[in-house]
Amino acid sequence: MRTGLLKHSNYMEFLRSVPSFKTLTEVVLSKVADVLEEMHYSDGDYIIRQGATGDTFFIISDGQVRVTQQNTANEEPAFLSTLSRGDWFGEQALKGEDVRTANVTAIGDVTCLVVDRESFKQLIGGLDNMSNKMY
Ligand code: 6FW
């Protein structure tokens, strides 16, 4: 996608505000703003399904998501957490195994900025809290 100048500068302002991106340079953030895709979801939509393969990383720019995990077959997925604007998810499937380890569903309207695997690896994946993320 080719982002307009105004969109690019809006993305830059938002990306700068993401706490985990504090150590990323303006050049790197600009490249992230160049490659990201804006995605919109409605209440109850599955953004990520546990067990599916995946190669994208998400940053929430608006709204909230629910993270759940199915530990045993037949059981209801267990609640893990609620994430909101400035939070990110989906990094697990981008390191090694490409399988999603939890479900992520929209709570109301949600907008996410989505980064592909290759760009993630080049621009974001090196951050400490990404590569070593333990829950
Ligand atoms: C969890 N256990 C697992 C979350 C994200 C970032 C921070 C909380 Cl700093 P994926 C499903 C995604 C997974 C993670 C996310 O769900 N997630 C968890 C957990 O306890 N995954 N396995 N909590 S939300 C979260 C704190 O991003 O990546 O690609 O897709 O497996």
Backbone and ligand atoms as CSV (ligand in chain L), in Angstrom:
chain,resi,resn,atom,element,x,y,z
A,1,MET,N,N,0.848,-1.195,0.000
A,1,MET,CA,C,0.000,0.000,0.000
A,1,MET,C,C,0.887,1.250,0.000
A,2,ARG,N,N,0.456,2.285,-0.691
A,2,ARG,CA,C,1.186,3.557,-0.716
A,2,ARG,C,C,0.457,4.517,0.214
A,3,THR,N,N,1.095,4.894,1.329
A,3,THR,CA,C,0.427,5.794,2.268
A,3,THR,C,C,0.666,7.227,1.861
A,4,GLY,N,N,-0.367,8.066,1.985
A,4,GLY,CA,C,-0.213,9.489,1.736
A,4,GLY,C,C,0.647,10.123,2.812
A,5,LEU,N,N,1.087,11.342,2.553
A,5,LEU,CA,C,1.962,12.048,3.505
A,5,LEU,C,C,1.281,12.265,4.846
A,6,LEU,N,N,-0.001,12.646,4.824
A,6,LEU,CA,C,-0.713,12.925,6.065
A,6,LEU,C,C,-0.881,11.644,6.874
A,7,LYS,N,N,-1.245,10.572,6.202
A,7,LYS,CA,C,-1.376,9.277,6.882
A,7,LYS,C,C,-0.042,8.886,7.495
A,8,HIS,N,N,1.006,9.032,6.723
A,8,HIS,CA,C,2.334,8.663,7.207
A,8,HIS,C,C,2.679,9.438,8.472
A,9,SER,N,N,2.412,10.732,8.493
A,9,SER,CA,C,2.778,11.520,9.674
A,9,SER,C,C,1.853,11.195,10.855
A,10,ASN,N,N,0.603,10.852,10.576
A,10,ASN,CA,C,-0.282,10.390,11.663
A,10,ASN,C,C,0.223,9.069,12.248
A,11,TYR,N,N,0.630,8.148,11.389
A,11,TYR,CA,C,1.176,6.874,11.866
A,11,TYR,C,C,2.439,7.111,12.694
A,12,MET,N,N,3.295,8.011,12.219
A,12,MET,CA,C,4.537,8.316,12.937
A,12,MET,C,C,4.246,8.802,14.353
A,13,GLU,N,N,3.296,9.726,14.463
A,13,GLU,CA,C,2.951,10.281,15.769
A,13,GLU,C,C,2.456,9.176,16.701
A,14,PHE,N,N,1.607,8.294,16.152
A,14,PHE,CA,C,1.099,7.195,16.971
A,14,PHE,C,C,2.225,6.227,17.350
A,15,LEU,N,N,3.032,5.835,16.371
A,15,LEU,CA,C,4.098,4.855,16.640
A,15,LEU,C,C,5.081,5.374,17.689
A,16,ARG,N,N,5.356,6.678,17.663
A,16,ARG,CA,C,6.238,7.281,18.670
A,16,ARG,C,C,5.672,7.146,20.071
A,17,SER,N,N,4.344,7.077,20.164
A,17,SER,CA,C,3.683,7.022,21.476
A,17,SER,C,C,3.612,5.600,22.039
A,18,VAL,N,N,3.987,4.617,21.235
A,18,VAL,CA,C,3.934,3.228,21.712
A,18,VAL,C,C,5.134,2.985,22.629
A,19,PRO,N,N,4.893,2.698,23.911
A,19,PRO,CA,C,5.993,2.580,24.868
A,19,PRO,C,C,7.094,1.615,24.421
A,20,SER,N,N,6.702,0.460,23.872
A,20,SER,CA,C,7.704,-0.538,23.484
A,20,SER,C,C,8.590,-0.071,22.332
A,21,PHE,N,N,8.169,0.949,21.609
A,21,PHE,CA,C,8.933,1.428,20.450
A,21,PHE,C,C,9.850,2.593,20.795
A,22,LYS,N,N,9.922,2.920,22.091
A,22,LYS,CA,C,10.723,4.060,22.575
A,22,LYS,C,C,12.139,4.082,22.001
A,23,THR,N,N,12.748,2.898,21.877
A,23,THR,CA,C,14.151,2.857,21.463
A,23,THR,C,C,14.325,2.782,19.947
A,24,LEU,N,N,13.214,2.714,19.206
A,24,LEU,CA,C,13.333,2.684,17.735
A,24,LEU,C,C,13.613,4.098,17.212
A,25,THR,N,N,14.497,4.191,16.235
A,25,THR,CA,C,14.843,5.503,15.658
A,25,THR,C,C,13.723,6.008,14.745
A,26,GLU,N,N,13.766,7.280,14.446
A,26,GLU,CA,C,12.795,7.888,13.521
A,26,GLU,C,C,12.846,7.192,12.157
A,27,VAL,N,N,14.050,6.828,11.727
A,27,VAL,CA,C,14.206,6.169,10.427
A,27,VAL,C,C,13.473,4.834,10.420
A,28,VAL,N,N,13.648,4.078,11.501
A,28,VAL,CA,C,12.991,2.781,11.595
A,28,VAL,C,C,11.476,2.958,11.686
A,29,LEU,N,N,11.034,3.895,12.536
A,29,LEU,CA,C,9.586,4.134,12.662
A,29,LEU,C,C,8.989,4.551,11.323
A,30,SER,N,N,9.740,5.323,10.560
A,30,SER,CA,C,9.263,5.771,9.250
A,30,SER,C,C,9.093,4.587,8.302
A,31,LYS,N,N,10.020,3.640,8.384
A,31,LYS,CA,C,9.908,2.435,7.553
A,31,LYS,C,C,8.713,1.601,7.982
A,32,VAL,N,N,8.474,1.530,9.296
A,32,VAL,CA,C,7.284,0.807,9.779
A,32,VAL,C,C,6.031,1.485,9.225
A,33,ALA,N,N,5.993,2.810,9.304
A,33,ALA,CA,C,4.827,3.561,8.803
A,33,ALA,C,C,4.627,3.331,7.305
A,34,ASP,N,N,5.726,3.116,6.580
A,34,ASP,CA,C,5.652,2.857,5.130
A,34,ASP,C,C,4.992,1.514,4.811
A,35,VAL,N,N,5.286,0.496,5.638
A,35,VAL,CA,C,4.873,-0.860,5.272
A,35,VAL,C,C,3.582,-1.322,5.938
A,36,LEU,N,N,3.176,-0.645,7.015
A,36,LEU,CA,C,2.014,-1.168,7.752
A,36,LEU,C,C,0.732,-1.064,6.947
A,37,GLU,N,N,-0.187,-1.958,7.272
A,37,GLU,CA,C,-1.526,-1.962,6.678
A,37,GLU,C,C,-2.527,-1.739,7.795
A,38,GLU,N,N,-3.459,-0.822,7.575
A,38,GLU,CA,C,-4.491,-0.570,8.578
A,38,GLU,C,C,-5.643,-1.556,8.379
A,39,MET,N,N,-6.026,-2.235,9.463
A,39,MET,CA,C,-7.107,-3.224,9.385
A,39,MET,C,C,-8.200,-2.874,10.385
A,40,HIS,N,N,-9.450,-3.079,9.985
A,40,HIS,CA,C,-10.595,-2.757,10.842
A,40,HIS,C,C,-11.371,-4.016,11.179
A,41,TYR,N,N,-11.793,-4.104,12.434
A,41,TYR,CA,C,-12.540,-5.273,12.916
A,41,TYR,C,C,-13.771,-4.817,13.684
A,42,SER,N,N,-14.777,-5.715,13.715
A,42,SER,CA,C,-16.019,-5.443,14.450
A,42,SER,C,C,-16.121,-6.366,15.654
A,43,ASP,N,N,-17.011,-6.005,16.555
A,43,ASP,CA,C,-17.190,-6.766,17.797
A,43,ASP,C,C,-17.276,-8.271,17.536
A,44,GLY,N,N,-16.462,-9.024,18.240
A,44,GLY,CA,C,-16.508,-10.483,18.138
A,44,GLY,C,C,-15.656,-11.076,17.030
A,45,ASP,N,N,-15.162,-10.256,16.119
A,45,ASP,CA,C,-14.307,-10.767,15.036
A,45,ASP,C,C,-13.046,-11.429,15.599
A,46,TYR,N,N,-12.672,-12.539,15.003
A,46,TYR,CA,C,-11.382,-13.149,15.331
A,46,TYR,C,C,-10.291,-12.435,14.543
A,47,ILE,N,N,-9.381,-11.824,15.246
A,47,ILE,CA,C,-8.224,-11.191,14.609
A,47,ILE,C,C,-7.143,-12.260,14.435
A,48,ILE,N,N,-7.033,-13.122,15.440
A,48,ILE,CA,C,-6.109,-14.258,15.416
A,48,ILE,C,C,-6.833,-15.471,15.988
A,49,ARG,N,N,-6.626,-16.619,15.336
A,49,ARG,CA,C,-7.158,-17.889,15.839
A,49,ARG,C,C,-6.027,-18.790,16.295
A,50,GLN,N,N,-6.122,-19.232,17.527
A,50,GLN,CA,C,-5.138,-20.174,18.063
A,50,GLN,C,C,-5.051,-21.404,17.158
A,51,GLY,N,N,-3.830,-21.839,16.857
A,51,GLY,CA,C,-3.632,-23.033,16.038
A,51,GLY,C,C,-3.470,-22.747,14.553
A,52,ALA,N,N,-3.950,-21.584,14.123
A,52,ALA,CA,C,-3.774,-21.202,12.714
A,52,ALA,C,C,-2.313,-20.802,12.484
A,53,THR,N,N,-1.890,-20.815,11.223
A,53,THR,CA,C,-0.568,-20.269,10.952
A,53,THR,C,C,-0.721,-18.766,10.728
A,54,GLY,N,N,0.343,-18.043,11.010
A,54,GLY,CA,C,0.243,-16.598,10.867
A,54,GLY,C,C,1.593,-15.976,10.619
A,55,ASP,N,N,1.620,-14.859,9.908
A,55,ASP,CA,C,2.894,-14.184,9.660
A,55,ASP,C,C,2.737,-12.665,9.714
A,56,THR,N,N,1.909,-12.213,10.676
A,56,THR,CA,C,1.703,-10.772,10.835
A,56,THR,C,C,1.750,-10.373,12.303
A,57,PHE,N,N,2.160,-9.122,12.519
A,57,PHE,CA,C,2.297,-8.523,13.849
A,57,PHE,C,C,1.330,-7.345,13.926
A,58,PHE,N,N,0.649,-7.191,15.066
A,58,PHE,CA,C,-0.423,-6.204,15.201
A,58,PHE,C,C,-0.119,-5.176,16.282
A,59,ILE,N,N,-0.424,-3.930,15.996
A,59,ILE,CA,C,-0.383,-2.873,17.001
A,59,ILE,C,C,-1.793,-2.273,17.025
A,60,ILE,N,N,-2.386,-2.191,18.215
A,60,ILE,CA,C,-3.752,-1.652,18.314
A,60,ILE,C,C,-3.693,-0.130,18.263
A,61,SER,N,N,-4.339,0.463,17.257
A,61,SER,CA,C,-4.376,1.929,17.212
A,61,SER,C,C,-5.702,2.470,17.723
A,62,ASP,N,N,-6.719,1.603,17.800
A,62,ASP,CA,C,-7.993,2.034,18.362
A,62,ASP,C,C,-8.802,0.832,18.838
A,63,GLY,N,N,-9.412,0.957,20.010
A,63,GLY,CA,C,-10.293,-0.080,20.528
A,63,GLY,C,C,-9.579,-1.058,21.451
A,64,GLN,N,N,-10.262,-2.176,21.714
A,64,GLN,CA,C,-9.759,-3.161,22.663
A,64,GLN,C,C,-9.920,-4.568,22.100
A,65,VAL,N,N,-9.025,-5.456,22.510
A,65,VAL,CA,C,-9.129,-6.863,22.116
A,65,VAL,C,C,-9.050,-7.753,23.345
A,66,ARG,N,N,-9.606,-8.959,23.202
A,66,ARG,CA,C,-9.574,-9.962,24.269
A,66,ARG,C,C,-8.674,-11.098,23.819
A,67,VAL,N,N,-7.785,-11.519,24.689
A,67,VAL,CA,C,-6.879,-12.626,24.387
A,67,VAL,C,C,-7.297,-13.832,25.220
A,68,THR,N,N,-7.540,-14.970,24.551
A,68,THR,CA,C,-7.940,-16.192,25.261
A,68,THR,C,C,-7.101,-17.358,24.752
A,69,GLN,N,N,-7.072,-18.416,25.532
A,69,GLN,CA,C,-6.262,-19.575,25.143
A,69,GLN,C,C,-6.967,-20.862,25.529
A,70,GLN,N,N,-7.063,-21.767,24.571
A,70,GLN,CA,C,-7.653,-23.088,24.802
A,70,GLN,C,C,-6.558,-24.007,25.281
A,71,ASN,N,N,-6.677,-24.456,26.526
A,71,ASN,CA,C,-5.632,-25.310,27.082
A,71,ASN,C,C,-5.948,-26.785,26.883
A,72,THR,N,N,-7.214,-27.133,27.006
A,72,THR,CA,C,-7.632,-28.516,26.807
A,72,THR,C,C,-8.796,-28.542,25.838
A,73,ALA,N,N,-8.847,-29.575,25.003
A,73,ALA,CA,C,-9.948,-29.709,24.050
A,73,ALA,C,C,-11.266,-29.754,24.811
A,74,ASN,N,N,-12.341,-29.317,24.189
A,74,ASN,CA,C,-13.691,-29.306,24.747
A,74,ASN,C,C,-13.942,-28.194,25.769
A,75,GLU,N,N,-12.892,-27.661,26.362
A,75,GLU,CA,C,-13.080,-26.610,27.365
A,75,GLU,C,C,-13.199,-25.251,26.695
A,76,GLU,N,N,-13.899,-24.339,27.351
A,76,GLU,CA,C,-13.949,-22.942,26.922
A,76,GLU,C,C,-12.535,-22.376,26.992
A,77,PRO,N,N,-12.157,-21.542,26.023
A,77,PRO,CA,C,-10.842,-20.902,26.130
A,77,PRO,C,C,-10.755,-20.064,27.402
A,78,ALA,N,N,-9.615,-20.083,28.054
A,78,ALA,CA,C,-9.409,-19.304,29.276
A,78,ALA,C,C,-9.017,-17.868,28.924
A,79,PHE,N,N,-9.522,-16.930,29.700
A,79,PHE,CA,C,-9.184,-15.523,29.494
A,79,PHE,C,C,-7.727,-15.278,29.867
A,80,LEU,N,N,-6.994,-14.578,29.005
A,80,LEU,CA,C,-5.604,-14.232,29.322
A,80,LEU,C,C,-5.446,-12.750,29.593
A,81,SER,N,N,-5.929,-11.922,28.675
A,81,SER,CA,C,-5.817,-10.490,28.940
A,81,SER,C,C,-6.628,-9.642,27.975
A,82,THR,N,N,-6.763,-8.386,28.338
A,82,THR,CA,C,-7.389,-7.392,27.483
A,82,THR,C,C,-6.307,-6.410,27.081
A,83,LEU,N,N,-6.248,-6.086,25.792
A,83,LEU,CA,C,-5.242,-5.141,25.302
A,83,LEU,C,C,-5.960,-3.945,24.680
A,84,SER,N,N,-5.304,-2.790,24.692
A,84,SER,CA,C,-5.917,-1.587,24.119
A,84,SER,C,C,-4.890,-0.765,23.346
A,85,ARG,N,N,-5.302,0.426,22.942
A,85,ARG,CA,C,-4.475,1.308,22.101
A,85,ARG,C,C,-3.021,1.364,22.580
A,86,GLY,N,N,-2.105,1.135,21.666
A,86,GLY,CA,C,-0.681,1.190,21.994
A,86,GLY,C,C,-0.102,-0.168,22.366
A,87,ASP,N,N,-0.997,-1.143,22.630
A,87,ASP,CA,C,-0.517,-2.501,22.910
A,87,ASP,C,C,-0.326,-3.252,21.594
A,88,TRP,N,N,0.444,-4.307,21.622
A,88,TRP,CA,C,0.719,-5.089,20.416
A,88,TRP,C,C,0.590,-6.568,20.734
A,89,PHE,N,N,0.465,-7.380,19.686
A,89,PHE,CA,C,0.343,-8.835,19.845
A,89,PHE,C,C,0.674,-9.507,18.509
A,90,GLY,N,N,0.830,-10.845,18.566
A,90,GLY,CA,C,1.072,-11.611,17.347
A,90,GLY,C,C,2.538,-11.895,17.083
A,91,GLU,N,N,3.412,-11.550,18.034
A,91,GLU,CA,C,4.853,-11.745,17.824
A,91,GLU,C,C,5.262,-13.204,17.945
A,92,GLN,N,N,4.465,-13.997,18.691
A,92,GLN,CA,C,4.878,-15.388,18.959
A,92,GLN,C,C,5.018,-16.204,17.673
A,93,ALA,N,N,4.063,-16.036,16.761
A,93,ALA,CA,C,4.079,-16.810,15.515
A,93,ALA,C,C,5.181,-16.333,14.565
A,94,LEU,N,N,5.840,-15.250,14.906
A,94,LEU,CA,C,6.875,-14.709,14.013
A,94,LEU,C,C,8.278,-15.133,14.425
A,95,LYS,N,N,8.351,-15.872,15.528
A,95,LYS,CA,C,9.674,-16.369,15.918
A,95,LYS,C,C,9.627,-17.891,15.905
A,96,GLY,N,N,10.402,-18.480,15.030
A,96,GLY,CA,C,10.442,-19.926,14.929
A,96,GLY,C,C,9.158,-20.475,14.341
A,97,GLU,N,N,8.399,-21.193,15.143
A,97,GLU,CA,C,7.112,-21.775,14.726
A,97,GLU,C,C,6.173,-20.674,14.288
A,98,ASP,N,N,5.400,-20.930,13.215
A,98,ASP,CA,C,4.491,-19.882,12.743
A,98,ASP,C,C,3.053,-20.116,13.200
A,99,VAL,N,N,2.893,-20.880,14.286
A,99,VAL,CA,C,1.544,-21.192,14.777
A,99,VAL,C,C,1.121,-20.197,15.851
A,100,ARG,N,N,-0.114,-19.724,15.748
A,100,ARG,CA,C,-0.681,-18.794,16.723
A,100,ARG,C,C,-0.939,-19.514,18.038
A,101,THR,N,N,-0.520,-18.905,19.143
A,101,THR,CA,C,-0.580,-19.578,20.444
A,101,THR,C,C,-1.789,-19.172,21.282
A,102,ALA,N,N,-2.612,-18.250,20.797
A,102,ALA,CA,C,-3.793,-17.793,21.538
A,102,ALA,C,C,-4.791,-17.202,20.548
A,103,ASN,N,N,-6.023,-16.997,21.026
A,103,ASN,CA,C,-7.043,-16.308,20.223
A,103,ASN,C,C,-7.028,-14.831,20.574
A,104,VAL,N,N,-7.276,-13.997,19.582
A,104,VAL,CA,C,-7.441,-12.562,19.835
A,104,VAL,C,C,-8.718,-12.137,19.125
A,105,THR,N,N,-9.690,-11.589,19.890
A,105,THR,CA,C,-10.967,-11.164,19.299
A,105,THR,C,C,-11.237,-9.707,19.616
A,106,ALA,N,N,-11.981,-9.072,18.725
A,106,ALA,CA,C,-12.292,-7.647,18.889
A,106,ALA,C,C,-13.375,-7.458,19.941
A,107,ILE,N,N,-13.201,-6.435,20.776
A,107,ILE,CA,C,-14.244,-5.979,21.706
A,107,ILE,C,C,-14.743,-4.657,21.136
A,108,GLY,N,N,-15.871,-4.673,20.469
A,108,GLY,CA,C,-16.331,-3.466,19.774
A,108,GLY,C,C,-15.486,-3.217,18.529
A,109,ASP,N,N,-15.553,-2.017,18.001
A,109,ASP,CA,C,-14.764,-1.679,16.809
A,109,ASP,C,C,-13.287,-1.568,17.161
A,110,VAL,N,N,-12.449,-2.155,16.320
A,110,VAL,CA,C,-11.000,-2.168,16.575
A,110,VAL,C,C,-10.255,-1.812,15.289
A,111,THR,N,N,-9.239,-1.002,15.431
A,111,THR,CA,C,-8.321,-0.742,14.318
A,111,THR,C,C,-6.930,-1.201,14.723
A,112,CYS,N,N,-6.323,-1.999,13.859
A,112,CYS,CA,C,-4.950,-2.463,14.092
A,112,CYS,C,C,-4.053,-2.036,12.939
A,113,LEU,N,N,-2.814,-1.759,13.257
A,113,LEU,CA,C,-1.794,-1.529,12.246
A,113,LEU,C,C,-1.007,-2.829,12.145
A,114,VAL,N,N,-0.915,-3.384,10.953
A,114,VAL,CA,C,-0.412,-4.735,10.765
A,114,VAL,C,C,0.902,-4.706,9.987
A,115,VAL,N,N,1.882,-5.425,10.511
A,115,VAL,CA,C,3.215,-5.476,9.900
A,115,VAL,C,C,3.515,-6.915,9.493
A,116,ASP,N,N,4.001,-7.116,8.282
A,116,ASP,CA,C,4.314,-8.466,7.787
A,116,ASP,C,C,5.589,-9.011,8.450
A,117,ARG,N,N,5.748,-10.325,8.336
A,117,ARG,CA,C,6.848,-11.025,8.994
A,117,ARG,C,C,8.232,-10.437,8.656
A,118,GLU,N,N,8.471,-10.218,7.363
A,118,GLU,CA,C,9.799,-9.761,6.931
A,118,GLU,C,C,10.125,-8.378,7.500
A,119,SER,N,N,9.144,-7.476,7.438
A,119,SER,CA,C,9.350,-6.128,7.989
A,119,SER,C,C,9.502,-6.192,9.502
A,120,PHE,N,N,8.691,-7.039,10.149
A,120,PHE,CA,C,8.808,-7.214,11.596
A,120,PHE,C,C,10.223,-7.629,11.949
A,121,LYS,N,N,10.715,-8.635,11.236
A,121,LYS,CA,C,12.046,-9.172,11.505
A,121,LYS,C,C,13.111,-8.085,11.338
A,122,GLN,N,N,12.982,-7.315,10.272
A,122,GLN,CA,C,13.984,-6.296,9.975
A,122,GLN,C,C,13.918,-5.083,10.894
A,123,LEU,N,N,12.689,-4.696,11.312
A,123,LEU,CA,C,12.507,-3.397,11.962
A,123,LEU,C,C,12.194,-3.478,13.457
A,124,ILE,N,N,11.430,-4.481,13.881
A,124,ILE,CA,C,10.874,-4.481,15.238
A,124,ILE,C,C,11.350,-5.662,16.067
A,125,GLY,N,N,11.549,-6.810,15.400
A,125,GLY,CA,C,11.802,-8.072,16.097
A,125,GLY,C,C,13.021,-8.073,16.997
A,126,GLY,N,N,13.946,-7.167,16.753
A,126,GLY,CA,C,15.154,-7.117,17.558
A,126,GLY,C,C,14.959,-6.514,18.936
A,127,LEU,N,N,13.848,-5.838,19.162
A,127,LEU,CA,C,13.594,-5.243,20.474
A,127,LEU,C,C,13.586,-6.323,21.549
A,128,ASP,N,N,14.184,-5.997,22.691
A,128,ASP,CA,C,14.281,-6.957,23.795
A,128,ASP,C,C,12.950,-7.581,24.153
A,129,ASN,N,N,11.942,-6.716,24.352
A,129,ASN,CA,C,10.660,-7.239,24.842
A,129,ASN,C,C,9.886,-8.016,23.790
A,130,MET,N,N,10.379,-8.050,22.546
A,130,MET,CA,C,9.732,-8.872,21.518
A,130,MET,C,C,10.341,-10.262,21.506
A,131,SER,N,N,11.647,-10.298,21.393
A,131,SER,CA,C,12.309,-11.586,21.211
A,131,SER,C,C,12.294,-12.423,22.486
A,132,ASN,N,N,12.243,-11.777,23.648
A,132,ASN,CA,C,12.295,-12.526,24.905
A,132,ASN,C,C,10.956,-12.603,25.601
A,133,LYS,N,N,9.896,-12.206,24.898
A,133,LYS,CA,C,8.608,-12.097,25.587
A,133,LYS,C,C,8.204,-13.395,26.252
A,134,MET,N,N,8.036,-13.341,27.575
A,134,MET,CA,C,7.517,-14.467,28.364
A,134,MET,C,C,6.246,-13.972,29.035
A,135,TYR,N,N,5.278,-14.846,29.168
A,135,TYR,CA,C,4.015,-14.410,29.787
A,135,TYR,C,C,3.869,-14.963,31.192
L,1,6FW,C1,C,-0.100,-15.270,26.801
L,1,6FW,N1,N,0.335,-16.425,26.214
L,1,6FW,C2,C,0.471,-16.523,24.881
L,1,6FW,C3,C,-0.914,-12.302,25.036
L,1,6FW,C4,C,0.881,-9.371,24.122
L,1,6FW,C5,C,1.996,-8.613,24.420
L,1,6FW,C6,C,2.283,-8.307,25.722
L,1,6FW,C7,C,0.358,-9.481,26.477
L,1,6FW,CL1,CL,3.693,-7.320,26.077
L,1,6FW,P1,P,0.668,-15.237,18.594
L,1,6FW,C8,C,-1.618,-14.838,19.731
L,1,6FW,C9,C,-0.995,-13.745,20.585
L,1,6FW,C10,C,0.469,-14.079,20.894
L,1,6FW,C11,C,0.773,-12.991,21.890
L,1,6FW,C12,C,-0.580,-12.775,22.568
L,1,6FW,O1,O,-1.530,-13.567,21.882
L,1,6FW,N2,N,-0.577,-13.120,23.999
L,1,6FW,C13,C,-0.234,-14.294,24.562
L,1,6FW,C14,C,-0.393,-14.165,25.958
L,1,6FW,O2,O,-0.235,-15.248,28.035
L,1,6FW,N3,N,0.204,-15.472,24.009
L,1,6FW,N4,N,0.914,-17.665,24.351
L,1,6FW,N5,N,-0.811,-12.894,26.239
L,1,6FW,S1,S,-1.402,-10.682,24.794
L,1,6FW,C15,C,0.034,-9.780,25.147
L,1,6FW,C16,C,1.494,-8.739,26.764
L,1,6FW,O3,O,1.134,-11.803,21.239
L,1,6FW,O4,O,1.208,-14.119,19.675
L,1,6FW,O5,O,1.309,-14.943,17.279
L,1,6FW,O6,O,-0.904,-14.932,18.502
L,1,6FW,O7,O,0.855,-16.603,19.161
